[in-house]
Amino acid sequence: MIDLGVVIVLMLSLWSITVTLKKLTASILQKQDQQLKLLEEIKDKLKNIS
């Protein structure tokens, strides 16, 4: 019975870690997209100056 409890706790822990990693990944990708857009804008502005 204790083994079942340990397995359940491990499964819940892994699920929680997975959810947290998904949120972090989404946040990082969103920030990366923002940076890419800003770099594209800078590139366009530099082309217009030249």
Order of alpha helices (4+ residues) and beta strands (2+ residues): alpha
